[in-house]
Amino acid sequence: MITENDLAFKVIGAAIEVHKRLGPGLLESAYQECLAFELKKSGLKVEKEVPRPIVYKEIQLNHGYRIDLLIEDLLVVELKTVETFTDVHLAQVLTYLKLGGYKLGLLINFNVTKLSEGIKRVIL
């Protein structure tokens, strides 16, 4: 049985590979496609732009938010191409984890010189 930590390790390795080949400066969508490609190539189930509902009292918003990448229905991956992470970026991932019942997420910023400086593990 693969764990969230196992998946996070694989995603980080794939993200480093993508960043080494492409470098910083592209749109988030380019990194998303390439990272999804690498992960699928390694045999993982990868869903892109996964719509999730928000339930508020008696109403349900069917497309309340979208997860950039959902790996094996366990790991949330939110991609950014920003100067630096803000509290809002972290709050976004925490909200996705809470609303979806997930335990672990990765916040990855490809707009950095060294990708290890652009990765944040988010645990609920």
CNS distance restraints for C-alpha pairs under 8 A (distance, minus, plus):
assign (resid   2 and name CA) (resid   6 and name CA) 6.17 0.50 0.50
assign (resid   2 and name CA) (resid   7 and name CA) 7.13 0.50 0.50
assign (resid   3 and name CA) (resid   7 and name CA) 6.35 0.50 0.50
assign (resid   4 and name CA) (resid   8 and name CA) 6.09 0.50 0.50
assign (resid   4 and name CA) (resid  74 and name CA) 6.21 0.50 0.50
assign (resid   4 and name CA) (resid  75 and name CA) 5.96 0.50 0.50
assign (resid   4 and name CA) (resid 103 and name CA) 7.76 0.50 0.50
assign (resid   4 and name CA) (resid 104 and name CA) 6.49 0.50 0.50
assign (resid   5 and name CA) (resid   9 and name CA) 6.21 0.50 0.50
assign (resid   6 and name CA) (resid  10 and name CA) 6.46 0.50 0.50
assign (resid   7 and name CA) (resid  11 and name CA) 6.08 0.50 0.50
assign (resid   7 and name CA) (resid  71 and name CA) 7.44 0.50 0.50
assign (resid   7 and name CA) (resid  75 and name CA) 7.01 0.50 0.50
assign (resid   8 and name CA) (resid  12 and name CA) 6.04 0.50 0.50
assign (resid   8 and name CA) (resid  75 and name CA) 7.28 0.50 0.50
assign (resid   8 and name CA) (resid 106 and name CA) 7.25 0.50 0.50
assign (resid   9 and name CA) (resid  13 and name CA) 6.27 0.50 0.50
assign (resid  10 and name CA) (resid  14 and name CA) 6.19 0.50 0.50
assign (resid  10 and name CA) (resid  39 and name CA) 7.84 0.50 0.50
assign (resid  11 and name CA) (resid  15 and name CA) 5.98 0.50 0.50
assign (resid  11 and name CA) (resid  39 and name CA) 6.99 0.50 0.50
assign (resid  12 and name CA) (resid  16 and name CA) 6.12 0.50 0.50
assign (resid  13 and name CA) (resid  17 and name CA) 6.36 0.50 0.50
assign (resid  14 and name CA) (resid  18 and name CA) 6.28 0.50 0.50
assign (resid  14 and name CA) (resid  35 and name CA) 6.42 0.50 0.50
assign (resid  14 and name CA) (resid  38 and name CA) 6.08 0.50 0.50
assign (resid  14 and name CA) (resid  39 and name CA) 6.67 0.50 0.50
assign (resid  15 and name CA) (resid  19 and name CA) 6.08 0.50 0.50
assign (resid  15 and name CA) (resid  35 and name CA) 6.02 0.50 0.50
assign (resid  15 and name CA) (resid 115 and name CA) 7.95 0.50 0.50
assign (resid  16 and name CA) (resid  20 and name CA) 6.00 0.50 0.50
assign (resid  16 and name CA) (resid 115 and name CA) 6.29 0.50 0.50
assign (resid  16 and name CA) (resid 116 and name CA) 7.86 0.50 0.50
assign (resid  17 and name CA) (resid  21 and name CA) 6.40 0.50 0.50
assign (resid  18 and name CA) (resid  22 and name CA) 6.05 0.50 0.50
assign (resid  18 and name CA) (resid  23 and name CA) 7.80 0.50 0.50
assign (resid  18 and name CA) (resid  31 and name CA) 7.20 0.50 0.50
assign (resid  18 and name CA) (resid  34 and name CA) 6.58 0.50 0.50
assign (resid  18 and name CA) (resid  35 and name CA) 6.39 0.50 0.50
assign (resid  18 and name CA) (resid  38 and name CA) 7.97 0.50 0.50
assign (resid  19 and name CA) (resid  23 and name CA) 4.86 0.50 0.50
assign (resid  19 and name CA) (resid  24 and name CA) 6.98 0.50 0.50
assign (resid  19 and name CA) (resid 110 and name CA) 6.78 0.50 0.50
assign (resid  19 and name CA) (resid 115 and name CA) 6.80 0.50 0.50
assign (resid  23 and name CA) (resid 110 and name CA) 7.67 0.50 0.50
assign (resid  23 and name CA) (resid 111 and name CA) 7.98 0.50 0.50
assign (resid  23 and name CA) (resid 113 and name CA) 7.39 0.50 0.50
assign (resid  24 and name CA) (resid 110 and name CA) 5.72 0.50 0.50
assign (resid  24 and name CA) (resid 111 and name CA) 4.63 0.50 0.50
assign (resid  24 and name CA) (resid 112 and name CA) 5.89 0.50 0.50
assign (resid  24 and name CA) (resid 113 and name CA) 6.63 0.50 0.50
assign (resid  25 and name CA) (resid  81 and name CA) 7.58 0.50 0.50
assign (resid  25 and name CA) (resid 110 and name CA) 7.81 0.50 0.50
assign (resid  25 and name CA) (resid 111 and name CA) 5.90 0.50 0.50
assign (resid  26 and name CA) (resid  30 and name CA) 6.59 0.50 0.50
assign (resid  26 and name CA) (resid  31 and name CA) 7.45 0.50 0.50
assign (resid  26 and name CA) (resid  81 and name CA) 7.59 0.50 0.50
assign (resid  26 and name CA) (resid 111 and name CA) 7.86 0.50 0.50
assign (resid  27 and name CA) (resid  31 and name CA) 7.03 0.50 0.50
assign (resid  27 and name CA) (resid  81 and name CA) 6.74 0.50 0.50
assign (resid  28 and name CA) (resid  32 and name CA) 6.15 0.50 0.50
assign (resid  28 and name CA) (resid  79 and name CA) 6.59 0.50 0.50
assign (resid  28 and name CA) (resid  80 and name CA) 5.94 0.50 0.50
assign (resid  28 and name CA) (resid  81 and name CA) 5.67 0.50 0.50
assign (resid  28 and name CA) (resid 110 and name CA) 7.79 0.50 0.50
assign (resid  29 and name CA) (resid  33 and name CA) 6.21 0.50 0.50
assign (resid  30 and name CA) (resid  34 and name CA) 6.31 0.50 0.50
assign (resid  31 and name CA) (resid  35 and name CA) 5.87 0.50 0.50
assign (resid  31 and name CA) (resid  79 and name CA) 8.00 0.50 0.50
assign (resid  31 and name CA) (resid 110 and name CA) 7.52 0.50 0.50
assign (resid  32 and name CA) (resid  36 and name CA) 6.01 0.50 0.50
assign (resid  32 and name CA) (resid  48 and name CA) 7.96 0.50 0.50
assign (resid  32 and name CA) (resid  68 and name CA) 7.49 0.50 0.50
assign (resid  32 and name CA) (resid  69 and name CA) 7.71 0.50 0.50
assign (resid  32 and name CA) (resid  79 and name CA) 7.14 0.50 0.50
assign (resid  33 and name CA) (resid  37 and name CA) 6.13 0.50 0.50
assign (resid  34 and name CA) (resid  38 and name CA) 6.28 0.50 0.50
assign (resid  35 and name CA) (resid  39 and name CA) 6.20 0.50 0.50
assign (resid  36 and name CA) (resid  40 and name CA) 6.02 0.50 0.50
assign (resid  36 and name CA) (resid  46 and name CA) 6.37 0.50 0.50
assign (resid  36 and name CA) (resid  47 and name CA) 7.97 0.50 0.50
assign (resid  36 and name CA) (resid  48 and name CA) 7.59 0.50 0.50
assign (resid  36 and name CA) (resid  69 and name CA) 7.61 0.50 0.50
assign (resid  37 and name CA) (resid  41 and name CA) 6.02 0.50 0.50
assign (resid  38 and name CA) (resid  42 and name CA) 6.43 0.50 0.50
assign (resid  39 and name CA) (resid  43 and name CA) 6.69 0.50 0.50
assign (resid  39 and name CA) (resid  44 and name CA) 5.68 0.50 0.50
assign (resid  39 and name CA) (resid  45 and name CA) 7.77 0.50 0.50
assign (resid  39 and name CA) (resid  46 and name CA) 6.97 0.50 0.50
assign (resid  40 and name CA) (resid  44 and name CA) 5.05 0.50 0.50
assign (resid  40 and name CA) (resid  45 and name CA) 6.30 0.50 0.50
assign (resid  40 and name CA) (resid  46 and name CA) 6.27 0.50 0.50
assign (resid  44 and name CA) (resid  71 and name CA) 7.02 0.50 0.50
assign (resid  44 and name CA) (resid  72 and name CA) 6.53 0.50 0.50
assign (resid  45 and name CA) (resid  71 and name CA) 5.81 0.50 0.50
assign (resid  45 and name CA) (resid  72 and name CA) 4.92 0.50 0.50
assign (resid  45 and name CA) (resid  73 and name CA) 7.87 0.50 0.50
assign (resid  46 and name CA) (resid  69 and name CA) 6.63 0.50 0.50
assign (resid  46 and name CA) (resid  70 and name CA) 5.86 0.50 0.50
assign (resid  46 and name CA) (resid  71 and name CA) 4.81 0.50 0.50
assign (resid  46 and name CA) (resid  72 and name CA) 6.36 0.50 0.50
assign (resid  47 and name CA) (resid  69 and name CA) 5.57 0.50 0.50
assign (resid  47 and name CA) (resid  70 and name CA) 5.17 0.50 0.50
assign (resid  47 and name CA) (resid  71 and name CA) 6.58 0.50 0.50
assign (resid  48 and name CA) (resid  67 and name CA) 7.17 0.50 0.50
assign (resid  48 and name CA) (resid  68 and name CA) 5.54 0.50 0.50
assign (resid  48 and name CA) (resid  69 and name CA) 4.69 0.50 0.50
assign (resid  48 and name CA) (resid  70 and name CA) 6.63 0.50 0.50
assign (resid  49 and name CA) (resid  66 and name CA) 5.31 0.50 0.50
assign (resid  49 and name CA) (resid  67 and name CA) 5.25 0.50 0.50
assign (resid  49 and name CA) (resid  68 and name CA) 4.63 0.50 0.50
assign (resid  49 and name CA) (resid  69 and name CA) 6.21 0.50 0.50
assign (resid  50 and name CA) (resid  66 and name CA) 5.05 0.50 0.50
assign (resid  50 and name CA) (resid  67 and name CA) 4.95 0.50 0.50
assign (resid  50 and name CA) (resid  68 and name CA) 6.63 0.50 0.50
assign (resid  50 and name CA) (resid  69 and name CA) 6.99 0.50 0.50
assign (resid  50 and name CA) (resid  70 and name CA) 7.02 0.50 0.50
assign (resid  51 and name CA) (resid  62 and name CA) 7.68 0.50 0.50
assign (resid  51 and name CA) (resid  63 and name CA) 5.31 0.50 0.50
assign (resid  51 and name CA) (resid  64 and name CA) 7.20 0.50 0.50
assign (resid  51 and name CA) (resid  65 and name CA) 5.84 0.50 0.50
assign (resid  51 and name CA) (resid  66 and name CA) 4.39 0.50 0.50
assign (resid  51 and name CA) (resid  67 and name CA) 6.58 0.50 0.50
assign (resid  52 and name CA) (resid  62 and name CA) 6.55 0.50 0.50
assign (resid  52 and name CA) (resid  63 and name CA) 5.48 0.50 0.50
assign (resid  52 and name CA) (resid  64 and name CA) 6.00 0.50 0.50
assign (resid  52 and name CA) (resid  65 and name CA) 5.55 0.50 0.50
assign (resid  52 and name CA) (resid  66 and name CA) 6.00 0.50 0.50
assign (resid  52 and name CA) (resid  67 and name CA) 7.59 0.50 0.50
assign (resid  52 and name CA) (resid 100 and name CA) 7.63 0.50 0.50
assign (resid  53 and name CA) (resid  60 and name CA) 6.49 0.50 0.50
assign (resid  53 and name CA) (resid  61 and name CA) 5.31 0.50 0.50
assign (resid  53 and name CA) (resid  62 and name CA) 4.25 0.50 0.50
assign (resid  53 and name CA) (resid  63 and name CA) 5.07 0.50 0.50
assign (resid  53 and name CA) (resid  64 and name CA) 4.91 0.50 0.50
assign (resid  53 and name CA) (resid  65 and name CA) 6.78 0.50 0.50
assign (resid  54 and name CA) (resid  60 and name CA) 5.68 0.50 0.50
assign (resid  54 and name CA) (resid  61 and name CA) 5.12 0.50 0.50
assign (resid  54 and name CA) (resid  62 and name CA) 6.62 0.50 0.50
assign (resid  54 and name CA) (resid  63 and name CA) 7.31 0.50 0.50
assign (resid  54 and name CA) (resid  64 and name CA) 5.06 0.50 0.50
assign (resid  54 and name CA) (resid  65 and name CA) 7.50 0.50 0.50
assign (resid  54 and name CA) (resid  99 and name CA) 7.30 0.50 0.50
assign (resid  55 and name CA) (resid  59 and name CA) 5.84 0.50 0.50
assign (resid  55 and name CA) (resid  60 and name CA) 4.39 0.50 0.50
assign (resid  55 and name CA) (resid  61 and name CA) 6.33 0.50 0.50
assign (resid  56 and name CA) (resid  60 and name CA) 6.22 0.50 0.50
assign (resid  56 and name CA) (resid  61 and name CA) 7.97 0.50 0.50
assign (resid  67 and name CA) (resid  76 and name CA) 6.80 0.50 0.50
assign (resid  67 and name CA) (resid  77 and name CA) 7.12 0.50 0.50
assign (resid  67 and name CA) (resid  78 and name CA) 6.69 0.50 0.50
assign (resid  67 and name CA) (resid  96 and name CA) 7.38 0.50 0.50
assign (resid  68 and name CA) (resid  76 and name CA) 7.73 0.50 0.50
assign (resid  68 and name CA) (resid  77 and name CA) 6.12 0.50 0.50
assign (resid  68 and name CA) (resid  78 and name CA) 5.29 0.50 0.50
assign (resid  68 and name CA) (resid  79 and name CA) 6.57 0.50 0.50
assign (resid  69 and name CA) (resid  76 and name CA) 6.15 0.50 0.50
assign (resid  69 and name CA) (resid  77 and name CA) 5.00 0.50 0.50
assign (resid  69 and name CA) (resid  78 and name CA) 6.63 0.50 0.50
assign (resid  70 and name CA) (resid  74 and name CA) 6.95 0.50 0.50
assign (resid  70 and name CA) (resid  75 and name CA) 5.71 0.50 0.50
assign (resid  70 and name CA) (resid  76 and name CA) 4.93 0.50 0.50
assign (resid  70 and name CA) (resid  77 and name CA) 6.20 0.50 0.50
assign (resid  71 and name CA) (resid  75 and name CA) 5.06 0.50 0.50
assign (resid  71 and name CA) (resid  76 and name CA) 6.61 0.50 0.50
assign (resid  71 and name CA) (resid  77 and name CA) 7.65 0.50 0.50
assign (resid  74 and name CA) (resid 102 and name CA) 6.31 0.50 0.50
assign (resid  74 and name CA) (resid 103 and name CA) 7.63 0.50 0.50
assign (resid  74 and name CA) (resid 104 and name CA) 7.61 0.50 0.50
assign (resid  75 and name CA) (resid 102 and name CA) 6.99 0.50 0.50
assign (resid  75 and name CA) (resid 103 and name CA) 7.58 0.50 0.50
assign (resid  75 and name CA) (resid 104 and name CA) 5.75 0.50 0.50
assign (resid  75 and name CA) (resid 105 and name CA) 5.59 0.50 0.50
assign (resid  75 and name CA) (resid 106 and name CA) 7.66 0.50 0.50
assign (resid  76 and name CA) (resid  93 and name CA) 7.81 0.50 0.50
assign (resid  76 and name CA) (resid  96 and name CA) 7.74 0.50 0.50
assign (resid  76 and name CA) (resid  97 and name CA) 7.27 0.50 0.50
assign (resid  76 and name CA) (resid 102 and name CA) 7.43 0.50 0.50
assign (resid  76 and name CA) (resid 104 and name CA) 6.61 0.50 0.50
assign (resid  76 and name CA) (resid 105 and name CA) 4.46 0.50 0.50
assign (resid  76 and name CA) (resid 106 and name CA) 6.30 0.50 0.50
assign (resid  77 and name CA) (resid 105 and name CA) 5.62 0.50 0.50
assign (resid  77 and name CA) (resid 106 and name CA) 4.80 0.50 0.50
assign (resid  77 and name CA) (resid 107 and name CA) 6.06 0.50 0.50
assign (resid  77 and name CA) (resid 108 and name CA) 7.41 0.50 0.50
assign (resid  78 and name CA) (resid  93 and name CA) 6.86 0.50 0.50
assign (resid  78 and name CA) (resid 105 and name CA) 7.56 0.50 0.50
assign (resid  78 and name CA) (resid 106 and name CA) 6.21 0.50 0.50
assign (resid  78 and name CA) (resid 107 and name CA) 4.93 0.50 0.50
assign (resid  78 and name CA) (resid 108 and name CA) 6.31 0.50 0.50
assign (resid  79 and name CA) (resid 107 and name CA) 6.02 0.50 0.50
assign (resid  79 and name CA) (resid 108 and name CA) 4.96 0.50 0.50
assign (resid  79 and name CA) (resid 109 and name CA) 5.98 0.50 0.50
assign (resid  79 and name CA) (resid 110 and name CA) 7.55 0.50 0.50
assign (resid  80 and name CA) (resid 107 and name CA) 7.50 0.50 0.50
assign (resid  80 and name CA) (resid 108 and name CA) 6.02 0.50 0.50
assign (resid  80 and name CA) (resid 109 and name CA) 4.55 0.50 0.50
assign (resid  80 and name CA) (resid 110 and name CA) 6.36 0.50 0.50
assign (resid  80 and name CA) (resid 111 and name CA) 7.53 0.50 0.50
assign (resid  81 and name CA) (resid 109 and name CA) 5.28 0.50 0.50
assign (resid  81 and name CA) (resid 110 and name CA) 5.27 0.50 0.50
assign (resid  81 and name CA) (resid 111 and name CA) 4.72 0.50 0.50
assign (resid  82 and name CA) (resid 109 and name CA) 6.53 0.50 0.50
assign (resid  82 and name CA) (resid 110 and name CA) 7.73 0.50 0.50
assign (resid  82 and name CA) (resid 111 and name CA) 5.73 0.50 0.50
assign (resid  83 and name CA) (resid 111 and name CA) 6.48 0.50 0.50
assign (resid  83 and name CA) (resid 112 and name CA) 7.56 0.50 0.50
assign (resid  84 and name CA) (resid 109 and name CA) 7.76 0.50 0.50
assign (resid  85 and name CA) (resid  89 and name CA) 6.15 0.50 0.50
assign (resid  85 and name CA) (resid  90 and name CA) 7.57 0.50 0.50
assign (resid  85 and name CA) (resid 109 and name CA) 7.63 0.50 0.50
assign (resid  86 and name CA) (resid  90 and name CA) 6.81 0.50 0.50
assign (resid  87 and name CA) (resid  91 and name CA) 6.09 0.50 0.50
assign (resid  88 and name CA) (resid  92 and name CA) 6.00 0.50 0.50
assign (resid  89 and name CA) (resid  93 and name CA) 6.59 0.50 0.50
assign (resid  89 and name CA) (resid 107 and name CA) 7.87 0.50 0.50
assign (resid  90 and name CA) (resid  94 and name CA) 6.27 0.50 0.50
assign (resid  90 and name CA) (resid 107 and name CA) 7.52 0.50 0.50
assign (resid  90 and name CA) (resid 122 and name CA) 7.53 0.50 0.50
assign (resid  91 and name CA) (resid  95 and name CA) 6.02 0.50 0.50
assign (resid  92 and name CA) (resid  96 and name CA) 6.31 0.50 0.50
assign (resid  93 and name CA) (resid  97 and name CA) 6.21 0.50 0.50
assign (resid  93 and name CA) (resid 105 and name CA) 6.67 0.50 0.50
assign (resid  93 and name CA) (resid 106 and name CA) 7.89 0.50 0.50
assign (resid  93 and name CA) (resid 107 and name CA) 7.21 0.50 0.50
assign (resid  93 and name CA) (resid 122 and name CA) 7.13 0.50 0.50
assign (resid  94 and name CA) (resid  98 and name CA) 6.13 0.50 0.50
assign (resid  94 and name CA) (resid 105 and name CA) 7.91 0.50 0.50
assign (resid  94 and name CA) (resid 122 and name CA) 6.92 0.50 0.50
assign (resid  94 and name CA) (resid 123 and name CA) 7.66 0.50 0.50
assign (resid  94 and name CA) (resid 124 and name CA) 6.69 0.50 0.50
assign (resid  95 and name CA) (resid  99 and name CA) 5.96 0.50 0.50
assign (resid  96 and name CA) (resid 100 and name CA) 5.89 0.50 0.50
assign (resid  96 and name CA) (resid 102 and name CA) 7.80 0.50 0.50
assign (resid  97 and name CA) (resid 101 and name CA) 5.69 0.50 0.50
assign (resid  97 and name CA) (resid 102 and name CA) 4.63 0.50 0.50
assign (resid  97 and name CA) (resid 103 and name CA) 6.28 0.50 0.50
assign (resid  97 and name CA) (resid 104 and name CA) 6.98 0.50 0.50
assign (resid  97 and name CA) (resid 105 and name CA) 7.00 0.50 0.50
assign (resid  97 and name CA) (resid 124 and name CA) 6.56 0.50 0.50
assign (resid  98 and name CA) (resid 102 and name CA) 6.56 0.50 0.50
assign (resid  98 and name CA) (resid 124 and name CA) 7.07 0.50 0.50
assign (resid 102 and name CA) (resid 124 and name CA) 7.47 0.50 0.50
assign (resid 103 and name CA) (resid 123 and name CA) 5.91 0.50 0.50
assign (resid 103 and name CA) (resid 124 and name CA) 5.16 0.50 0.50
assign (resid 104 and name CA) (resid 121 and name CA) 7.27 0.50 0.50
assign (resid 104 and name CA) (resid 122 and name CA) 5.80 0.50 0.50
assign (resid 104 and name CA) (resid 123 and name CA) 4.75 0.50 0.50
assign (resid 104 and name CA) (resid 124 and name CA) 6.34 0.50 0.50
assign (resid 105 and name CA) (resid 121 and name CA) 6.02 0.50 0.50
assign (resid 105 and name CA) (resid 122 and name CA) 4.95 0.50 0.50
assign (resid 105 and name CA) (resid 123 and name CA) 6.42 0.50 0.50
assign (resid 106 and name CA) (resid 119 and name CA) 6.93 0.50 0.50
assign (resid 106 and name CA) (resid 120 and name CA) 5.80 0.50 0.50
assign (resid 106 and name CA) (resid 121 and name CA) 4.80 0.50 0.50
assign (resid 106 and name CA) (resid 122 and name CA) 5.89 0.50 0.50
assign (resid 107 and name CA) (resid 118 and name CA) 7.89 0.50 0.50
assign (resid 107 and name CA) (resid 119 and name CA) 5.78 0.50 0.50
assign (resid 107 and name CA) (resid 120 and name CA) 5.08 0.50 0.50
assign (resid 107 and name CA) (resid 121 and name CA) 6.44 0.50 0.50
assign (resid 107 and name CA) (resid 122 and name CA) 7.21 0.50 0.50
assign (resid 108 and name CA) (resid 118 and name CA) 5.60 0.50 0.50
assign (resid 108 and name CA) (resid 119 and name CA) 4.62 0.50 0.50
assign (resid 108 and name CA) (resid 120 and name CA) 6.49 0.50 0.50
assign (resid 109 and name CA) (resid 115 and name CA) 7.39 0.50 0.50
assign (resid 109 and name CA) (resid 118 and name CA) 4.67 0.50 0.50
assign (resid 109 and name CA) (resid 119 and name CA) 6.38 0.50 0.50
assign (resid 110 and name CA) (resid 115 and name CA) 6.47 0.50 0.50
assign (resid 110 and name CA) (resid 118 and name CA) 6.57 0.50 0.50
assign (resid 111 and name CA) (resid 118 and name CA) 7.67 0.50 0.50
assign (resid 112 and name CA) (resid 117 and name CA) 7.08 0.50 0.50
assign (resid 112 and name CA) (resid 118 and name CA) 6.27 0.50 0.50
assign (resid 114 and name CA) (resid 118 and name CA) 7.31 0.50 0.50
assign (resid 115 and name CA) (resid 119 and name CA) 6.74 0.50 0.50
